[in-house]
Amino acid sequence: MLKQSELNIGTLGHVDHGKTTLTAALTHQWTDKHSESIKRSMTIKLGYADAVIRKCGGSEPYNFTTDAKCSDGSTGDIARRISLLDAPGHETLMATAIAGSNIIDAALFVISAAEPCPMPQTREHLMLINALGISSVIIVQTKIDVVGREKAKKHYDQIKQFVKGSRIAEAPIVPVMANKNINIDALLDEIMRIKVPERDLKADPLLYVARSFDVNKPGTPIKSLVGGVIGGSIVRGKFKIGDEIEIRPGINTAKDKQKKETFEPVITKIESLSAGSEELDEAIPGGLVAVGTDVDPALTKADGLVGQIVGHVGKLPQPSNAIAINYNSLNRDDLPKQAFKPDELVLLGVGTGTVVGYVTKIKKNRLEIGLKHTICADKSEKISVLRNYGQRWKLSGYGTLA
């Protein structure tokens, strides 16, 4: 039986277009669990949940469900497990969405029929899809019940025109009523068509930390405390219970927090592995996994280790507070064309984290950037670059380590 998700699927799209509601329809879990998200009725951190897709019998066109039972009362056969990563759509939280996009295999591009297409973050998320090379994309047209049949058809045509010429021009468009669970079976049918990427299981393992937790309840006796938990996605290799692992860049050991950061990697042991409610002996790429450690939970609480990377001891890149990248511009027609300037501030999406940097040297398309905080960057990843236009961060391009 499949115990671990095969795919990490992100939800992208403009704010309030129904990403979290769609995720709930697929997984039966509400991913906005963070208190500030609930208070503000919007996703401000990466939410995630797992779903088990079952193949049911019968003669219906689409026979997939994520319910515990099929409509005929049978349990069906488990066809696939997936992890859903719910990224915020609000413009001011684009950096968080970019961080999430670094660990997804495919995307559900959510576009509401209740508003014209494209809206600002719909446009930016398409740029993100093109820039990061996400090719497995399903466009989900939500809120069709709000507008009616004719307006939904016109909106469908707007979507087709919007994606024309992009890498997802031929992506399927699935209209849904997520809050009424209508056409979710058709969406599951499209998800089942997504191919699982080839995984390199023999490489030195690498995990990007997307969330971290202290799972101990307040008042737990010291002798009953368990170590911190890190959650994220393995992008290559595999981890087993008992492995000695390293978390980088680790802990800032500088006594004066106003001075230069000095980091020490965290060395720990894997105490447990889980995917959703399933306990694992080993974990491989595909989906989100939770790694139990013997780390002091004070370090992992409140997402304290988000943006860090995990691997076997001595196999991770060195921490750095400066990087050089080969920059690729998105050539956006909605932003002024302007060259980079020395000391210009930029916001970088590195792995599952974001960091403010400042340009120190410019040579054609090569940028040298000093960083406000120390990072560990893997050479295989793309680094998203946001520039400040009119007091707003806008996605301008991406880079690879030079």
N, C-alpha and C positions, 0 to 999 in steps of 0.2 A: 504494500500500500504506500502511495506517495505521502511522505511526511513533511516535505519541504516544498515551498512554492517554486515553480519553474520560471516564473517571470515576475519582474518588478515593473508594474505599470503605473505611470504617473498621470495625474489629472491636471491639465493645464487649461487656462482660460481666464476671461475677464472676471473681476469681482462680482459676486452675487449672480453668477450665471448657472449655479446649481451643482458645482463640483462636489461639495460635501454631501448634498442630498443624493446625488448619483452614487457616490461611494457607499452611502448607507444602504441604498437599494441593492447594491451588488454584494455587500459584505454583512449587512444587518448590524453594523456598528456605526456609531456616530463618532467621527474622528476628531471633532473639535472638543477635546477633553480638557485642554488647557484653560484655566480659569479666566484669563484675559480674553481668550477667543470667545468663550461663552458670554462674557459680559458685553463684548463689542459686537457679537453676532457675526463674526467673520474669522476666517482662518488666519492666524498670525504666526503659527509655527507649523512645521511639517506634521501632518497627521498621517496615520497609516493603519491599515487593517488587512487581514488575510481573508480570502474567500476560497471555498471549495466548490468547484463546478462539477455538477453531477449530470450524467447522461441518462435521460429517462426514455422509457419505451413509448409506444403510441405512434399515431400517424400525423401529428401536428408538424408544421414546417420546421419549427425550432423546438428541440427537445432537451434543452439545457436549462438548468436551474442552479441557484446557490441556496435554495431552501433546504432544510434538513430532509424533506421528503418531496417526492414528485406529486403531481396532481392526483394520481391514481392511488396514492398512499404508500407506494414502494419507496425504498431508499435510493434506488438507482445506483449506477456505478460511478465511482469517482473518476472523472476524466482529466482533471487538471486542478492544481492549486496555484493561486496567484496572490501577490501582495499588491495592494493599492496604496499609492503615496499621494496624499492630498496636499497640493501646493497652493499657497495663497495667490490670489489674483490681483490684489490691490497694488497700484503703482508703487507706493512707498515700500512695499514688501517684495518687490521683484527680486531682490538679492536672495531672499529665502527660496523663492521659486527656482532661481538659477542653481542654488545649492542642491535642491532636490533633483534637478534635471541631470545632474552628474551621475546618478546611480540608477537611472531607469533604463529598461530595455525597450519599452514601448510607451505610447501615450494615448490617453483619451483626451481629445481636444474638444472641450466643452464650449458650445456657443448657444446662447439663449435666443430663442425666436422672439422673445418679448422686446428685444432691442435691435436696432439696425446692425448689420455686419459690414465692416469690422468695428468694434469698440477699441479704445486705445490699448488695453492689455491683450486683447485678442490679436492685435497686430504685433505687439511685442513678443508674445509667446510663439507666434509663427516664425518670427525672426530667430527666436531661441531654438526652435525645432530645426530650422535650416542651418543655423550656425553649429549646433552640436551634432548634426548628422543623424537625428532620430528619424528613422525611415519607417518603422512600424507604428502607424498612427491610425486611429479610428476617430472620425469626427462625430461627436454626439450632439445632435440638435435637441436642446432641452426646452421645457416650458411651452410645448406646442399647444397644450390645452388652454393656455392663456390667450392665444391669438386666433385660434380657429384654423380650419383647413386651408382656405385661400391664402391668408397671410403667411401661413407656415410654408406653403409652396413657393411664394415669392421670396421668403427668407432663405429657403433652400437654394434658390437661384443666386442670391447674394453670396452665399457661402461658396458655391461653385466658382463664381467670378473672383472672389477674394483669394482662393487658393490656386487659381490658374497660374501656371508657370513656376510654382513652388515645388519642392521635393515631395509634397503630399497632394499634388493635383489630382491624383487618381485614388486618393484615400476614400474608403467607404463612408457614407454619411448615414447615420442611424438616428431617426427621430424617436424620442422617448418622452413619456410622462413618468419621471422617476418617482415622484411622490405617490403615484398610483400603481407603480410597478408594471406599467404598460410598455411593451416592446423591449423589456429588459432581456427576454429570451433571445430576441434577434441580436441584441448587442453581445450577449454571451456567445452566440454562434460565430460572430466576427472575431471575438477574442480567441476562440478556439482555433481560428485560422492563423494566428500569429505564430511564426516559427521561433523556437527557442534558439537564442544565439549560441554559437560554439563557445564552450567554456574550456579554459586551460587549467585543468586540475593538477597538473604537475609543476606549475610555477610556484614560486614563493608566495604564500597567501597574502592578500591585502584586503582589508575591510575599511570602509569609510563609516565613521560614526555619525549617524543622523540624529540620534537621541541618546540620552543617558539618564539613569534614574537611581534614586535611593528607594528600594522597595520595602524598607522596614517601616512599620507603623509607629507613630509617636508613642513613646512610653515602653517600647520593646526593651526588655532587660539586656544588658550588655552581652551576657553570655549567649543570648539568642539572636544577636544581630548577624545578618549575612552581608557579604561584600556587595559592592556596587555593580550595577548592570549597565552594559552598553548595548545599544541597538543600532543596527545599520545593515549595510549590504556588502557581501563579499564580491569583489569584482574579478578575482582570480584565485586559483589554489583552493585549499580546503583546510579547515580547522577541526581538531578533535578535542574531546574532553581530556584534560591533563596536559595539553600543550602549554609550554611556557611562551608567553607572548609579551610584546612590547607595545606600549601606547606612546605615540609621538605627536607633537613635540613634548607632551608630558606636563610637568608641573613647573610653574615659574618660581624659581628659588631666590630671586632677587629680594633682598630684605627691604630695600627702598623701592616701592612700586612705581615711583616717579622716574626712576633711572632705567637703564637698558635692561631688557629682559634676559634672564639666563634660565634656560630650561633643562630639566632632568627628565629623561624618559621614565615612564612608569613600567616596571617589570612585574608581571603577575602571572597567575595560572588560570586556565579555563576550568571553572568549577561546574558549569552547566551550559547547555546549548538548547535553545528552543525556537520553534517557528510557530507562532500563534499558540495554540494549546498543546502542540506536539513537542515532546521531549526528543532530542537528537543525541546520537553518539558522535556524529560528525556533521559538519555543515559545509555546503558547497555554494558556488554562485547561484543566484536565482532567488528572488524574494528577500524579505527582511528577516533577520535573525536577532535573537537576544542572547548576549553572552554574559553569563554570570561569572564574576571574578572574586578574588579575595582583596580587591582594592577597597580602601577606606571609602564608605558610601558618601562621606562628606564631599569627595572629589567628583562623584558622578551625579549628585542631586541637581535638580533644576537644569538639566541639559548642560552641566558643567564641562563635559568633554566633547560636545558637538564640534565638528570640524577637524577632529584629530583622526589619525589613521592607526590601524592595528596590523601587526604582522609578527612573524617569528623574530626572536631576538637577533639583532645585528643585520637584519635583512631589509630595513626600511631606509628611505632617503634621510639625509641629515637635515635637521632644522635650519631654517634660514630666515633672516629679516630683510632680505633683498633678493629679487629674482630678475632675470632677463627673459623677455618673451618675444617671439616673432608674432607681430600683431596683424590680424586680418579685420579690416573694417567691414561693417555691414552696409555701408553707403546708404544710410537711411535718407529718404527724400523729405522726411518730416523734421529733420534736424539740420542746423547750419553746418556747412563744411568748414572745419577749422583744424589746423594742425595742433599736435600736442605741444605744450609749453613746459619748460623746466619748472619743477616744483608744483605742477598741476596735480590736484588730488584726483584719484581714481578709486572706484570701489571694485574689488576683484572677487569673483566667485571661484574659490579654490576647493576642489573636492566637495565636501558637504558644508563648508564654512565660507564665511565672507570676511574680508579684511580691507581696511582702508590703506592705500598706498600713495606715494607721490613720485612723479616722474623725475628721475635724476639724469638720464641721458637718452638722447634720441638719435638714431642713425637709420634713416629710411624707415623700414617697417620693423626695426628692432628697438624695443623699449627696455631700458633698465629702470627698475622700480624699487624704491625703498619701501619697507612695510612698517606700519605702526605696531604690528604684533607679529610674533614668530609663527611660521607655518612649516608644514612638511608637504611638499608637492611631489607627486609622482609624475615621471616624464610622459606617461601615456595619456594623461588627462588634458582636457581643454579648459582653459581658464577664461571665464567670462569677464568682460571689461565694461564697466558702466562709467560714464562721464557725467559731470554736473552741468546741466543746462537750466538756467533760470531757477536755481535752488531745488532742482529735481534730478535724481539719478536716472539716467536713461541708458539702456543697453546700446553700446556703440559698436562692439565687435568682440572678438575672442583672440586668445593667443595660445601658443604652445611654448614650452620651455625651450629657450635657445641654448 
